[in-house]
């Protein structure tokens, strides 16, 4: 049976999500922390309280393990860096505790109508700049889920979410040195192809996207 799994310690949030799950005919089970998560079958929905220790790594690991599971990051208050980090880790939705039950209810109602909880990946065409060598070669400022920047590194195209997880600066405006991208605002550094954080003040990595070339045209897969 499809289930909703909550990783968290807030009893009020658990109660509200349990009501939503039961209305949709789903069970809800909960675990106090990421390290205690023990689920053999992939859940329909996984909700992780982002303030918990190891929450971001937990979101990333669970999304890799269960790509068809809707992974939600839940926050007591909207902290920008944590919000960006959860998106970069692969969360399908990030919400504060107050709004989450209603948002989940809407998603589960659509699920009962036969819609997928996790949207299928879409390809967006990107026009590359006419430039030689490595560096920024394209942008998708209005992409669903946030702006995207495309870089050419050693003849390979790499796409990243164009938002620094520290304070939201555009990484497309940063400096590229080899494979190291430096944020123009506070100097955080990331591996431009893997998204890995190399230096703070940012505490988290950035999201990367697959780049596809077909019939001479370039697409970013979101």
N, C-alpha and C positions, 0 to 999 in steps of 0.2 A: 504493500500500500504506500502511495506517495505520502511524504511527510514534510513538515517544516521543522528545521533544526535551528535552535537558538543557542549561540555561544555567548553567554552573558550572565550577569549577576543581579540585574535589576528586576525585582519581583513584579513591579507595576507594568513594565514593558512586557514581561513574560505573560502576564495575565491578559493584556490587551491583544497580543499576537495570538495567544491560544484561542481567544474568542473568534478572531478572524479566521484562523485555520479551521476550527470546528465548523464554522458557517459554510466553509467550502468543502467540508467532508474530509478534511485532512487531520492527522494527528500532529501534535507538536511535542517534541522532546527537547530538553535543554541540557547544556553542560556548562560548568562554571568558568571554564577557560579553554583556550586553544589546545593546551597540552592534554586536556582531559577528553577531547573530542574522539569518540570511538563509535564510528558508524560504518557498517559493512556494506550497506546498499546506498547508492547515491540518492540524496534527498531531492525533492522538487525545489525547495527553497532553503538556503542557508543564510541566517542572519548572524552577523558578528558585531558585537559591541567594540568599536574601534579604540576605545580608551584602554582596553585590556592589554596586558603584556603580550607581545608577539602577535597582535591582531593583524597587522599588515602582512606579515609573512604567512599567517594562517589563511588570509584571503587569497593570496597568490597561490599557495600550495593547493587549496581546495579547488580553485578555478582550474588549475592544471589537471587535477585528479578527476574532477567532474565538470567538464566543459558545458554540458547541457543543463547543469544546475544553476538556478538563479541565485547569485551571491550578492548579498546586501550588506553594506556597511552602515551601522547605526551609531549615531553620535548624540550625546546629551546636548551639546551646544555645537554650532557650526564653526569648527576650527579649520581655517583655510588649508594649512599645510597637511593636516590629517585627511581632509577631504580629497585633496589632490593625490595624496599617497594611496588612498583606497582605490581611486580611479586608475592610477598607474598600475596597481596590483591586479586589476582585472575585475573589480566590482561592477556588477551590472546596474546597480543603483546605490546611491549614498543619500541618507536622509537623517534628519534629527528624530529623536524619539517621539515627539508630538505628532509629526506628520506621517511617520512610517506606517502605523496601522491602516490608515485610510489608503495610502498608496499601495500597500500590499493587498488590501481588499480588492482594489480595482484590477490589479494584475491577476489575482486568483479568479476573479469573475471572467476575465478574458480567457484564462486557462481552461475554465469549465466550458467555454464556448468552442474550445478546440484550438485556441491560439497558443503559440509557443511562449513559454516564460522568458526565454532568452532569444532576442532578435537574431536573425541570421546575419552573417557578415555581408556588408554591402561594399561595392567597389566604387570609388569616386575618382574620376579622371583628374589628373593634375597636369597643368601645363608647365613644363620645365623652362627655366631661364636659359637664355642663350649665353652660356659662360663656359669657360674652360677650367679644368682643374677641380680640386676639392673645394667644398664649402656649400653654402646654401644654394639650392637650385629650384626650389618650389615651395609654395605655401597654400594651405587650405584654411583660410581664416574663419570660415563659417561652417566647418565640418561638424556633424552631429557628435556630441560628446566633448567638443572643445577644439580649438585650432590645432592644426598639424603643420609641421615644418619638415621638408624633405632635403636631405643633404647627400652630396656625392662624396664618398670616401674611398679612395683606392679603386675607382671605377665601379664601386657598388653604391646603390641607392639605399638610404636608410631613412625611415620616417619615424618621427617622434611626436608626442603630444607637446605642443608649443606653449607649455606653461611650466615655469619653475615651481616645484612643490614648496619652496620656502615662502615667497610672497607674490607669486603669480606673474613674474616678469616674462616677457616673450623671449624664449631661448633662441629664436631665429635671429635676434639682434646680437647674439653673443659671438664670441671669438672661437674659431675652430683651430686647434693645433694638433695635427695628426688625427687621432680619434678622440681627442679630449675637447669637449664643449664647455666653455665657461660662461656662466650666466652674467649678463651685462650689469645687473643691479648690485649683487652682493658677492659675486665671485664663486658661487657654488659650481662644482665641476661634475660632469657626467660623461660616461662613455657614449658617444653619439650613436653607435650602432646597437648596443645592448641596453642602453638606458640606465646602466648601473651608476649609482652615486659614487663619486671618487673623492669628493671633498665638500665639507659644509660651507656655509651654515645650514644648507638643506639637510634634512635627516633621512630623506627617502629617495628612491630611484624615480625615473620617469617612464612613462608608458611608451612602448614602441609598437609599430604597425608593419604589417607585411606590404611590400611593394611588388606589384605585378606588372610585367611588360608584355603586352599582347598586340600583335600587328602594328608594332612601332609606336603604340600609345602606352602611357604610363598611368597606372592606377594605384591608389592606396586602399587597402582593405581594412574597413572599420568594423 
